Each structure stands twice: as structure tokens, then as C-alpha cells.
Amino acid sequence: MKKPEKAEQDAKNLIATLDIKRILDMFEMTETMDDPSVSIMRDWYMDEIEKRYPREFDKWLDTDDMAISTLRKLIFAQETVK
């Protein structure tokens, strides 16, 4: 059996290998999940999104619209500029 710290790090490492579209899709899927551990998963997704797109993430947090679709628009608007 894996230690909780090892399992957590493995999960974070896996998330880090995903492309941003997949991370956003998985993050969005957690909105309808009803499990106490979902908040932990959401934190991991948000940490990875913030790491990759700090300005867009902060902008999203400052909006009145906290929908993941809004975050997605901010990120992909930036992606087209890159």
C-alpha cells in the first residue's frame, strides 16, 4: 500500500503531464461530484493551472464569474496570442 504522501505526489505528477485542455476538462468534471475528497483534487488541478497560467488564473479569481468556462476562455485567449 502506498503512503498517502507518495500517492498524493504521484497524482500531482500525473496531472503535471496532462495538457491544459485535459486538466480543465477534469477540473470541470469535479463540479458535479459529491465526495469529500473532491476538494483535494480540485486544489491539485487549480495548483497546476495557476502554475502554468498565473495571470489568467488570478484574473479568473478576480472575476464575478467563477465558472470554469470563464477560466477556459481566459487561458485559450492567451494560447492564441502565444
C-alpha positions as a Markdown table, in Angstrom:
| # | Residue | x | y | z |
|---|---|---|---|---|
| 1 | Met | 0.0 | 0.0 | 0.0 |
| 2 | Lys | 1.3 | 3.4 | -0.9 |
| 3 | Lys | 1.8 | 6.0 | 1.7 |
| 4 | Pro | -0.6 | 8.9 | 1.4 |
| 5 | Glu | 2.2 | 11.4 | 0.7 |
| 6 | Lys | 3.5 | 9.2 | -2.1 |
| 7 | Ala | 0.0 | 8.7 | -3.6 |
| 8 | Glu | -0.6 | 12.5 | -3.5 |
| 9 | Gln | 2.7 | 13.2 | -5.2 |
| 10 | Asp | 2.0 | 10.6 | -7.9 |
| 11 | Ala | -1.4 | 12.2 | -8.5 |
| 12 | Lys | 0.2 | 15.7 | -8.8 |
| 13 | Asn | 2.9 | 14.3 | -11.1 |
| 14 | Leu | 0.3 | 12.7 | -13.3 |
| 15 | Ile | -1.7 | 16.0 | -13.5 |
| 16 | Ala | 1.5 | 17.8 | -14.5 |
| 17 | Thr | 1.9 | 15.6 | -17.5 |
| 18 | Leu | -1.6 | 16.4 | -18.9 |
| 19 | Asp | -2.3 | 19.1 | -21.5 |
| 20 | Ile | -4.3 | 22.1 | -20.3 |
| 21 | Lys | -7.4 | 21.1 | -22.1 |
| 22 | Arg | -7.5 | 17.8 | -20.3 |
| 23 | Ile | -6.8 | 19.4 | -16.9 |
| 24 | Leu | -9.6 | 21.9 | -17.4 |
| 25 | Asp | -12.0 | 19.1 | -18.5 |
| 26 | Met | -11.1 | 17.1 | -15.4 |
| 27 | Phe | -11.4 | 20.1 | -13.2 |
| 28 | Glu | -14.8 | 20.9 | -14.7 |
| 29 | Met | -16.0 | 17.3 | -14.0 |
| 30 | Thr | -15.3 | 17.7 | -10.3 |
| 31 | Glu | -18.1 | 20.4 | -10.1 |
| 32 | Thr | -20.8 | 17.7 | -10.1 |
| 33 | Met | -19.0 | 15.2 | -7.9 |
| 34 | Asp | -20.3 | 14.7 | -4.3 |
| 35 | Asp | -17.4 | 13.3 | -2.4 |
| 36 | Pro | -15.4 | 14.9 | 0.4 |
| 37 | Ser | -12.1 | 14.2 | -1.3 |
| 38 | Val | -13.1 | 16.1 | -4.4 |
| 39 | Ser | -12.0 | 19.4 | -2.8 |
| 40 | Ile | -8.4 | 17.9 | -2.6 |
| 41 | Met | -8.5 | 17.0 | -6.3 |
| 42 | Arg | -9.8 | 20.5 | -7.2 |
| 43 | Asp | -6.9 | 22.0 | -5.3 |
| 44 | Trp | -4.4 | 19.9 | -7.3 |
| 45 | Tyr | -6.0 | 21.0 | -10.6 |
| 46 | Met | -6.0 | 24.6 | -9.6 |
| 47 | Asp | -2.4 | 24.5 | -8.4 |
| 48 | Glu | -1.3 | 23.1 | -11.8 |
| 49 | Ile | -3.4 | 25.7 | -13.7 |
| 50 | Glu | -2.1 | 28.5 | -11.6 |
| 51 | Lys | 1.5 | 27.3 | -12.1 |
| 52 | Arg | 1.1 | 27.3 | -15.9 |
| 53 | Tyr | -1.1 | 30.4 | -16.3 |
| 54 | Pro | -0.7 | 32.6 | -13.2 |
| 55 | Arg | -2.0 | 35.8 | -14.8 |
| 56 | Glu | -5.1 | 34.2 | -16.3 |
| 57 | Phe | -5.7 | 32.3 | -13.1 |
| 58 | Asp | -5.5 | 35.5 | -11.0 |
| 59 | Lys | -7.8 | 37.3 | -13.4 |
| 60 | Trp | -10.3 | 34.5 | -13.1 |
| 61 | Leu | -10.2 | 34.7 | -9.3 |
| 62 | Asp | -10.9 | 38.4 | -9.6 |
| 63 | Thr | -14.0 | 38.0 | -11.8 |
| 64 | Asp | -17.5 | 37.8 | -10.6 |
| 65 | Asp | -17.9 | 34.7 | -12.8 |
| 66 | Met | -16.1 | 31.8 | -11.3 |
| 67 | Ala | -17.3 | 29.4 | -13.9 |
| 68 | Ile | -14.6 | 27.1 | -15.3 |
| 69 | Ser | -15.8 | 28.1 | -18.8 |
| 70 | Thr | -14.6 | 31.6 | -17.9 |
| 71 | Leu | -11.2 | 30.3 | -16.9 |
| 72 | Arg | -11.0 | 28.3 | -20.0 |
| 73 | Lys | -11.8 | 31.4 | -22.2 |
| 74 | Leu | -9.0 | 33.4 | -20.4 |
| 75 | Ile | -6.5 | 30.6 | -20.9 |
| 76 | Phe | -7.3 | 29.9 | -24.5 |
| 77 | Ala | -7.4 | 33.6 | -25.4 |
| 78 | Gln | -3.8 | 33.7 | -24.1 |
| 79 | Glu | -2.9 | 30.5 | -26.0 |
| 80 | Thr | -3.9 | 32.1 | -29.3 |
| 81 | Val | -1.5 | 35.0 | -28.6 |
| 82 | Lys | 1.5 | 32.8 | -27.8 |
